[in-house]
Amino acid sequence: MPKRTQSSHAWLKEHFTDPYVQRAKAEGWRSRAIYKLEEMDRKEKLLKPGMTILDLGAAPGGWSQYARRRVGKSGRVVAMDILPMDALIGVEFLQGDFKEDAVMEALVTSVGERGVDILLSDMAPNLSGTSAIDGPRSMYLVELALDMASRVLKEGGSALIKTFQGAGFQELVVATRRNFKRVKLLKPDASRARSPELYLLASGFRMV
């Protein structure tokens, strides 16, 4: 087994002493990321009973787990990831890469054309630590999520997507405003202070 590097030791120490990690474990959540969604939901009033939610990059399932509780029995949560995800009661999971036509068709069939109230995406690439590489990879995932939103959102629907500031970021925000009435950038408290991540909240989807 390869030895852990000094940086991996530091990450593990930070992870296991993180109060949000400890809280998530104590409260039965699958990841600390749910506290980001919980805060944004509380402030922006995003999730409501009866909604249909599409969660991209869902594994290990924290956001889907939270969304399931919020939408209630009358709502629906469809989760997707390239990675496998342990089953969650009341959550429909599709494993695959939605860049592939067959997977995309299966997903659109599952949620129904124009059947989604809110698209959630906490997707992030495997980071190399080199901004010239990580920036374009991150932006590409945001663009994919927005393209998916344009295919499945209901009129007036919303998208909440993880993004990172960098080259092309302002252009992305401007382009998003063409299809949504309102665009906001959010930085929840549960985001690590050193992380450059932001969440793009686009609401009031307009079909063109």
C-alpha positions as CSV (number, residue, x, y, z in Angstrom):
1,M,0.0,0.0,0.0
2,P,1.5,3.4,-1.0
3,K,2.4,5.7,1.9
4,R,0.2,8.8,2.4
5,T,1.8,12.1,1.5
6,Q,2.1,15.0,3.9
7,S,-0.8,16.8,2.1
8,S,-3.1,13.7,2.3
9,H,-2.3,13.5,6.1
10,A,-3.3,17.2,6.4
11,W,-6.5,16.6,4.5
12,L,-7.5,13.6,6.6
13,K,-6.8,15.5,9.8
14,E,-8.9,18.5,8.6
15,H,-11.7,16.2,7.4
16,F,-12.1,14.2,10.6
17,T,-11.8,17.2,12.9
18,D,-14.3,19.2,10.7
19,P,-17.4,20.0,12.9
20,Y,-19.7,19.5,9.9
21,V,-18.3,16.1,9.2
22,Q,-18.8,15.2,12.9
23,R,-22.3,16.6,12.9
24,A,-23.3,14.8,9.7
25,K,-22.1,11.5,11.2
26,A,-24.0,12.1,14.4
27,E,-27.2,13.1,12.6
28,G,-27.2,10.3,10.1
29,W,-26.4,12.3,6.9
30,R,-24.2,10.8,4.2
31,S,-22.0,13.9,3.8
32,R,-21.2,17.3,5.3
33,A,-22.4,18.8,2.0
34,I,-26.0,18.6,3.1
35,Y,-25.4,21.6,5.4
36,K,-24.5,23.7,2.4
37,L,-27.8,22.8,0.8
38,E,-29.7,23.1,4.0
39,E,-28.5,26.7,4.5
40,M,-29.2,27.7,0.9
41,D,-32.6,26.1,1.1
42,R,-33.4,27.9,4.3
43,K,-32.3,31.3,3.0
44,E,-33.7,31.0,-0.5
45,K,-36.8,28.8,0.1
46,L,-35.8,26.4,-2.6
47,L,-37.3,23.0,-1.9
48,K,-41.0,22.5,-1.2
49,P,-43.3,19.5,-0.8
50,G,-44.5,17.9,-4.0
51,M,-41.5,19.1,-6.1
52,T,-39.6,17.0,-8.6
53,I,-35.8,17.3,-8.0
54,L,-32.9,16.2,-10.2
55,D,-29.6,15.8,-8.4
56,L,-26.6,15.5,-10.6
57,G,-23.3,14.2,-9.2
58,A,-25.3,12.8,-6.3
59,A,-23.0,10.3,-4.8
60,P,-22.6,9.6,-1.9
61,G,-26.2,10.9,-1.6
62,G,-26.3,13.7,1.0
63,W,-28.1,16.2,-1.1
64,S,-30.6,13.6,-2.4
65,Q,-31.1,12.5,1.2
66,Y,-32.0,16.0,2.3
67,A,-34.1,16.7,-0.8
68,R,-36.1,13.6,-0.2
69,R,-37.1,14.8,3.3
70,R,-38.0,18.3,2.0
71,V,-40.2,17.3,-0.9
72,G,-42.1,14.7,1.1
73,K,-44.2,11.7,-0.1
74,S,-45.9,13.8,-2.8
75,G,-42.5,14.8,-4.3
76,R,-39.9,13.0,-6.3
77,V,-36.1,12.9,-6.2
78,V,-34.1,11.5,-9.2
79,A,-30.3,11.2,-8.6
80,M,-27.6,10.6,-11.1
81,D,-23.8,9.9,-10.9
82,I,-21.1,8.2,-12.8
83,L,-20.1,6.6,-9.4
84,P,-22.3,4.0,-7.7
85,M,-24.5,5.1,-4.8
86,D,-26.0,3.1,-2.0
87,A,-29.8,3.0,-2.2
88,L,-31.9,5.6,-0.5
89,I,-35.5,5.0,0.3
90,G,-37.6,7.2,-2.0
91,V,-34.8,8.2,-4.3
92,E,-34.5,7.0,-7.8
93,F,-30.9,6.5,-8.9
94,L,-29.5,6.3,-12.4
95,Q,-25.8,5.4,-12.7
96,G,-24.1,6.7,-15.8
97,D,-22.5,9.6,-17.7
98,F,-25.2,11.9,-19.0
99,K,-22.7,13.1,-21.7
100,E,-23.6,9.8,-23.4
101,D,-26.7,10.0,-25.6
102,A,-28.2,6.8,-24.2
103,V,-27.8,7.9,-20.6
104,M,-29.2,11.3,-21.4
105,E,-32.3,9.8,-23.1
106,A,-32.8,7.5,-20.1
107,L,-32.6,10.4,-17.7
108,V,-35.0,12.6,-19.7
109,T,-37.4,9.7,-20.0
110,S,-37.2,9.2,-16.3
111,V,-38.0,12.7,-15.2
112,G,-40.2,13.5,-18.2
113,E,-39.6,16.3,-20.6
114,R,-40.0,19.6,-18.7
115,G,-40.8,17.7,-15.5
116,V,-38.2,19.1,-13.1
117,D,-38.8,21.9,-10.6
118,I,-35.2,22.2,-9.4
119,L,-31.9,20.9,-10.8
120,L,-29.2,20.4,-8.2
121,S,-25.6,19.9,-9.0
122,D,-22.7,19.6,-6.5
123,M,-20.5,18.1,-9.3
124,A,-16.8,18.9,-9.1
125,P,-13.9,17.4,-11.1
126,N,-11.0,15.5,-9.6
127,L,-8.8,18.5,-8.8
128,S,-5.1,18.4,-9.9
129,G,-4.1,21.5,-7.9
130,T,-3.2,23.3,-11.1
131,S,-5.7,26.2,-11.8
132,A,-5.0,26.1,-15.5
133,I,-6.3,22.6,-15.6
134,D,-8.9,22.6,-12.8
135,G,-10.6,25.8,-13.9
136,P,-11.7,24.6,-17.4
137,R,-12.7,21.2,-16.0
138,S,-14.9,22.9,-13.4
139,M,-16.4,25.3,-15.9
140,Y,-17.2,22.4,-18.3
141,L,-19.2,20.6,-15.6
142,V,-21.2,23.8,-14.9
143,E,-22.0,24.2,-18.6
144,L,-23.1,20.6,-18.7
145,A,-25.4,21.1,-15.8
146,L,-26.9,24.2,-17.3
147,D,-27.4,22.4,-20.6
148,M,-29.2,19.7,-18.7
149,A,-31.3,22.3,-16.9
150,S,-32.4,23.7,-20.3
151,R,-33.7,20.3,-21.3
152,V,-35.6,19.3,-18.2
153,L,-36.7,22.3,-16.2
154,K,-40.3,23.4,-16.1
155,E,-41.1,27.0,-17.0
156,G,-40.1,29.0,-14.0
157,G,-37.9,26.3,-12.6
158,S,-34.5,26.7,-10.8
159,A,-31.0,25.4,-10.9
160,L,-28.5,25.4,-8.1
161,I,-25.0,24.5,-9.4
162,K,-21.6,24.4,-7.8
163,T,-19.1,26.6,-9.7
164,F,-15.6,28.1,-9.2
165,Q,-14.4,31.6,-10.0
166,G,-11.8,31.8,-12.7
167,A,-11.4,32.3,-16.4
168,G,-14.8,32.5,-18.1
169,F,-16.8,32.8,-14.9
170,Q,-18.3,36.3,-15.6
171,E,-19.2,35.2,-19.1
172,L,-20.9,32.2,-17.7
173,V,-23.0,34.4,-15.3
174,V,-24.0,36.7,-18.2
175,A,-25.0,33.7,-20.4
176,T,-27.1,32.2,-17.6
177,R,-29.0,35.4,-17.2
178,R,-30.3,35.0,-20.8
179,N,-32.3,31.9,-19.8
180,F,-33.2,32.7,-16.2
181,K,-34.9,35.7,-14.6
182,R,-32.7,35.9,-11.6
183,V,-29.1,34.8,-11.0
184,K,-27.4,34.8,-7.6
185,L,-24.1,33.6,-6.2
186,L,-24.1,32.0,-2.8
187,K,-21.3,31.0,-0.4
188,P,-22.8,28.9,2.4
189,D,-21.0,28.8,5.8
190,A,-20.4,25.1,5.4
191,S,-18.1,25.7,2.4
192,R,-14.6,25.5,3.6
193,A,-13.1,29.0,3.8
194,R,-10.1,28.1,1.6
195,S,-12.4,26.6,-1.1
196,P,-13.0,28.8,-4.1
197,E,-16.4,27.2,-4.7
198,L,-19.5,29.2,-5.1
199,Y,-23.1,28.1,-5.9
200,L,-24.9,29.6,-8.8
201,L,-28.6,29.9,-8.1
202,A,-30.5,30.5,-11.3
203,S,-34.3,30.9,-10.9
204,G,-37.3,31.7,-13.1
205,F,-36.3,29.5,-16.1
206,R,-37.5,30.9,-19.4
207,M,-38.0,28.5,-22.3
208,V,-36.9,30.1,-25.6
